[in-house]
Amino acid sequence: MTDDDAQAGPGAPSRAGEPSGAGEASGPGELSARAQAVLALERRSWAGPGAKERAIREELGLAPVRYYQILNALLDDRRALAHDPVTVNRLRRVRQARRGER
């Protein structure tokens, strides 16, 4: 177990030996436990940005920057769309609107 795994807490997905891709599969056509946890966290509503970032660190053991990198990659992963189409499509629309503002 690495220091990062210990900080993530019990039940958190292990990062040791895990590929860097956000959509790494745990089986054919399946999302990893970490990818599923990212989507589950994104489904929740938040009182403010501080609460969400605290949950990202405490529940997933990730820095917010890394979380958003993983989330952005998931939006382009067909397995994420199949797993949670409502959340993925909502986030794709938000991403597209922000790109249009630039």
C-alpha positions in Angstrom: 0.0 0.0 0.0 1.3 3.4 -0.9 1.0 6.6 1.2 -1.6 7.9 -1.3 -3.7 4.7 -0.8 -3.5 5.1 2.9 -4.7 8.7 2.7 -7.6 7.8 0.4 -9.1 5.9 3.3 -10.9 2.5 3.4 -13.0 1.6 0.5 -11.3 4.1 -1.8 -10.1 2.7 -5.2 -6.3 1.8 -5.1 -4.1 3.7 -7.5 -1.1 1.4 -7.3 -0.4 0.0 -10.8 -3.5 1.6 -12.2 -3.2 3.0 -15.8 -3.3 6.8 -16.0 -6.4 6.8 -18.3 -9.6 7.8 -16.8 -11.7 5.1 -18.4 -9.6 2.1 -17.6 -11.9 -0.9 -17.5 -12.3 -3.4 -14.8 -13.7 -5.8 -17.4 -14.7 -5.6 -21.0 -16.9 -2.6 -21.6 -16.9 -1.6 -17.9 -15.7 1.5 -16.2 -13.2 1.3 -13.4 -14.3 1.8 -9.8 -12.6 5.1 -9.7 -14.4 6.3 -12.9 -17.7 5.2 -11.5 -16.9 7.0 -8.2 -16.1 10.2 -10.1 -19.4 10.1 -11.9 -21.3 9.4 -8.7 -19.7 12.4 -7.0 -20.6 14.5 -10.0 -24.2 13.5 -9.7 -24.5 15.0 -6.3 -25.5 18.6 -5.6 -23.2 20.9 -3.6 -23.8 23.8 -1.3 -20.6 25.5 -2.6 -17.3 24.8 -4.4 -15.5 24.2 -1.1 -17.7 21.3 -0.1 -17.2 19.5 -3.5 -13.5 20.0 -3.4 -13.3 18.7 0.1 -15.3 15.6 -0.9 -13.0 15.1 -3.9 -10.0 15.0 -1.6 -11.6 13.0 1.2 -13.7 10.4 -0.7 -11.6 9.9 -3.8 -8.1 10.8 -2.5 -7.5 13.0 -5.5 -6.4 16.6 -6.0 -9.2 18.6 -7.6 -7.1 19.3 -10.7 -6.6 15.5 -11.2 -10.3 14.9 -10.6 -11.3 17.4 -13.3 -8.8 15.8 -15.7 -10.3 12.4 -15.1 -13.9 13.8 -15.4 -13.1 15.6 -18.7 -11.7 12.4 -20.2 -14.8 10.5 -19.0 -17.0 12.8 -21.0 -15.5 11.4 -24.2 -15.6 7.8 -23.1 -18.5 5.7 -24.5 -18.5 3.5 -21.4 -19.2 6.5 -19.2 -22.0 7.5 -21.4 -23.5 4.0 -21.2 -23.0 3.9 -17.4 -24.6 7.3 -16.7 -26.0 9.0 -19.7 -27.9 11.7 -17.8 -24.8 13.0 -16.0 -22.5 12.6 -19.0 -24.8 14.4 -21.4 -25.4 17.2 -18.9 -21.7 17.7 -18.4 -21.1 17.6 -22.1 -23.6 20.4 -22.6 -21.9 22.5 -19.8 -18.5 21.9 -21.4 -19.8 22.9 -24.8 -21.4 26.1 -23.5 -18.1 27.1 -21.8 -16.1 26.4 -25.0 -18.6 28.6 -26.9 -18.0 31.5 -24.4 -14.2 31.5 -25.2 
